[in-house]
Amino acid sequence: MSWQPDSDPTVRLRDDEALRAAVEARGDERLMTRVSAESATFAGTLRDLAERRVGTSLLLRGDHGVQGTLVAVAVDHVVLVTGADQLTHVRTDAIVAARVDPSVQIPVAQGHRPPGDHLTLLQRLARWEEDRPVVAIMVDGRTEPVRGRLIAVGEDVVSLDVADDRHPSYLPDHAIRAVMMDRR
């Protein structure tokens, strides 16, 4: 009688061990996915998407939307680069839904990490103040953004020169949903 590989008990033991290890690994992977999904936070999920540079559509209060590549998550806002090559800073509390590019396979919300950037939106705007950039700010109650030159940022108010006439418009922090600025 000649030796047959499928009758060798050593081969069968190795095959059984490989099968058991594969089943165990799949079980561990499912458990990790489930735990990650159960502990997911919105900020953590957005941070995961930003680290992957995922194309994302954000639906905002008032039926407005913003679409672009999610690139950063801060303490109270997210940053997208839009197709028009604008940096768009969207207040997290203005987002009512986030949807990723359909070509990306991410089945459930995952991520339980804090935001990566600890600047608030107003702190970020204050850093731009000296350059006096032209910005477009989406606010509650308006369908079109308020466009103007950023001239000052206070504790809870942004001052814009909307017509170069030295008569600023004052936008309260609580009404700001998104700030758009051309990339430099």
C-alpha positions as CSV (number, residue, x, y, z in Angstrom):
1,M,0.0,0.0,0.0
2,S,1.4,3.4,-0.9
3,W,1.2,6.5,1.1
4,Q,-1.8,8.8,0.4
5,P,-1.6,12.5,1.5
6,D,-5.3,12.6,2.5
7,S,-4.8,9.5,4.7
8,D,-1.8,11.0,6.6
9,P,-3.0,11.9,10.2
10,T,-0.4,14.7,10.4
11,V,-1.8,16.4,7.3
12,R,-5.3,16.1,8.6
13,L,-4.2,17.6,12.0
14,R,-2.6,20.5,10.3
15,D,-5.6,21.0,8.1
16,D,-7.9,20.8,11.1
17,E,-5.8,23.3,13.0
18,A,-5.7,25.7,10.1
19,L,-9.5,25.5,9.7
20,R,-10.0,26.1,13.5
21,A,-7.6,29.1,13.4
22,A,-9.5,30.5,10.4
23,V,-12.9,30.1,12.1
24,E,-11.5,31.7,15.3
25,A,-10.0,34.6,13.4
26,R,-13.3,35.3,11.7
27,G,-15.1,35.1,15.0
28,D,-12.6,37.5,16.5
29,E,-12.9,39.9,13.6
30,R,-16.8,39.9,13.8
31,L,-16.5,40.5,17.6
32,M,-14.1,43.4,17.1
33,T,-16.4,44.9,14.4
34,R,-19.4,44.5,16.6
35,V,-17.7,46.1,19.6
36,S,-16.3,48.9,17.4
37,A,-19.8,49.6,16.0
38,E,-21.4,49.5,19.5
39,S,-19.0,52.0,20.9
40,A,-19.0,54.3,17.8
41,T,-19.4,58.0,18.2
42,F,-20.3,60.5,15.5
43,A,-17.1,62.4,15.9
44,G,-15.0,59.2,15.9
45,T,-16.8,58.0,12.8
46,L,-16.1,61.3,11.0
47,R,-12.5,61.2,12.1
48,D,-12.1,57.7,10.7
49,L,-13.6,58.9,7.4
50,A,-11.3,62.0,7.4
51,E,-8.2,59.8,7.9
52,R,-9.2,57.7,4.9
53,R,-9.9,60.9,2.9
54,V,-13.4,59.7,2.0
55,G,-15.7,61.6,-0.3
56,T,-18.6,62.6,1.9
57,S,-22.0,64.3,1.5
58,L,-23.2,66.2,4.6
59,L,-26.8,67.2,5.0
60,L,-27.2,70.3,7.1
61,R,-30.1,71.8,9.0
62,G,-32.4,73.7,6.7
63,D,-32.0,71.2,3.8
64,H,-28.6,72.5,2.8
65,G,-25.8,70.1,1.7
66,V,-22.1,70.1,1.3
67,Q,-20.1,67.6,-0.6
68,G,-16.4,67.0,-0.7
69,T,-13.5,65.1,0.7
70,L,-13.5,65.0,4.4
71,V,-10.0,65.9,5.6
72,A,-10.2,66.9,9.3
73,V,-12.3,66.8,12.4
74,A,-12.0,69.5,15.0
75,V,-13.7,69.9,18.4
76,D,-16.9,71.5,16.9
77,H,-16.5,71.3,13.2
78,V,-15.3,69.2,10.3
79,V,-13.3,70.3,7.2
80,L,-14.0,69.2,3.6
81,V,-12.2,70.1,0.4
82,T,-14.9,70.6,-2.2
83,G,-14.8,70.1,-5.9
84,A,-14.5,73.9,-6.3
85,D,-11.2,73.6,-4.3
86,Q,-12.7,75.4,-1.4
87,L,-12.0,74.6,2.3
88,T,-15.4,74.2,3.9
89,H,-15.6,74.2,7.7
90,V,-19.0,72.7,8.8
91,R,-20.2,72.9,12.4
92,T,-20.8,69.4,13.7
93,D,-24.0,70.4,15.4
94,A,-25.4,71.6,12.0
95,I,-24.9,68.1,10.4
96,V,-28.1,66.0,10.4
97,A,-26.6,63.2,8.2
98,A,-23.4,62.1,6.6
99,R,-23.2,59.8,3.6
100,V,-20.0,58.4,2.2
101,D,-19.1,57.9,-1.5
102,P,-21.1,54.8,-2.6
103,S,-17.9,53.2,-4.0
104,V,-16.4,53.0,-0.5
105,Q,-17.4,50.0,1.5
106,I,-18.0,51.1,5.1
107,P,-21.0,49.1,6.4
108,V,-21.6,50.6,9.8
109,A,-20.5,53.6,11.9
110,Q,-17.3,52.9,13.7
111,G,-14.8,54.9,15.7
112,H,-14.7,56.0,19.3
113,R,-11.9,58.6,19.2
114,P,-11.9,62.2,20.0
115,P,-11.6,64.9,17.3
116,G,-8.0,65.3,16.1
117,D,-7.9,69.1,16.2
118,H,-8.8,71.0,19.3
119,L,-9.5,74.4,17.7
120,T,-13.1,75.6,17.6
121,L,-14.4,77.2,14.4
122,L,-14.2,80.7,15.9
123,Q,-10.6,80.1,17.0
124,R,-9.8,79.0,13.5
125,L,-11.5,82.1,12.0
126,A,-9.5,84.2,14.4
127,R,-6.3,82.8,13.0
128,W,-7.4,84.0,9.5
129,E,-8.5,87.5,10.7
130,E,-5.1,89.2,10.0
131,D,-5.2,88.0,6.4
132,R,-8.8,89.4,5.9
133,P,-9.9,86.6,3.6
134,V,-13.1,86.7,1.6
135,V,-15.4,84.0,3.1
136,A,-18.9,82.7,2.5
137,I,-20.8,81.8,5.7
138,M,-23.9,79.8,5.8
139,V,-26.2,80.9,8.6
140,D,-29.5,79.7,9.9
141,G,-32.5,81.4,8.3
142,R,-30.8,82.2,4.9
143,T,-30.7,80.1,1.8
144,E,-27.7,81.9,0.4
145,P,-24.4,82.3,2.3
146,V,-23.3,85.7,3.6
147,R,-20.2,86.7,1.6
148,G,-17.7,89.2,2.7
149,R,-14.2,90.0,4.0
150,L,-13.5,88.7,7.5
151,I,-12.6,91.7,9.6
152,A,-13.0,90.6,13.2
153,V,-13.8,87.6,15.4
154,G,-15.0,88.1,18.9
155,E,-16.1,85.7,21.7
156,D,-19.3,84.8,20.0
157,V,-19.6,87.0,16.9
158,V,-18.0,87.2,13.5
159,S,-17.7,90.6,11.7
160,L,-17.8,90.7,7.9
161,D,-17.4,93.6,5.6
162,V,-20.0,92.5,3.0
163,A,-19.8,95.5,0.7
164,D,-16.4,97.2,1.3
165,D,-18.4,100.1,2.8
166,R,-17.0,100.0,6.4
167,H,-20.4,98.9,7.7
168,P,-19.9,95.3,8.9
169,S,-22.5,92.6,9.2
170,Y,-22.3,90.8,12.6
171,L,-23.0,87.0,12.6
172,P,-23.6,85.3,15.9
173,D,-21.7,82.2,16.6
174,H,-24.8,80.1,17.3
175,A,-26.2,80.8,13.8
176,I,-23.1,79.8,11.8
177,R,-23.5,76.4,10.0
178,A,-20.5,76.5,7.6
179,V,-17.7,78.7,6.5
180,M,-16.3,78.4,3.0
181,M,-13.0,79.8,1.8
182,D,-10.9,79.4,-1.4
183,R,-7.8,77.4,-0.8
184,R,-4.6,79.4,-1.2
